Amino acid sequence: MQKPLKQIVISDPKVMMGKPVIAGTRITIELILEKLAAGETPEKILESHPRLTRNAIQAALAFAADN
């Protein structure tokens, strides 16, 4: 069962100056989106950031679409 978006993408003023991040990491939604926009594949992003999951990348895209 996948976690709801609000449990995957969080914003805490104490983490990365309040930017939205993937819960349990300091990986910002902005970073994920920049990498995708630059042509990196989800597989390459996952390889570079082993704490991420495919679900987290999908959550980043969903968050961006909603905001």
C-alpha positions, 0 to 999 in steps of 0.5 A, spaced: 500 500 500 502 506 498 503 512 502 498 518 501 502 524 498 501 528 504 506 523 508 511 522 502 512 530 501 513 534 507 515 541 509 518 543 515 521 549 517 527 546 520 529 542 514 531 545 507 528 552 509 521 549 509 522 547 502 518 541 500 522 535 501 521 527 501 519 525 508 525 522 511 530 525 506 533 532 505 531 531 497 527 537 495 521 536 490 525 542 486 531 537 485 527 532 483 524 536 478 530 539 476 533 533 474 527 530 470 527 537 466 534 536 465 533 529 462 535 524 467 531 518 467 527 516 474 532 510 474 538 515 474 535 519 479 534 513 483 541 510 482 544 517 484 539 517 490 538 510 493 534 513 499 528 515 494 523 510 491 519 510 484 513 512 489 517 518 491 518 521 484 511 520 482 509 523 489 514 529 487 510 530 480 503 529 483 505 535 488 508 539 483 502 538 479 497 540 485 501 546 487 
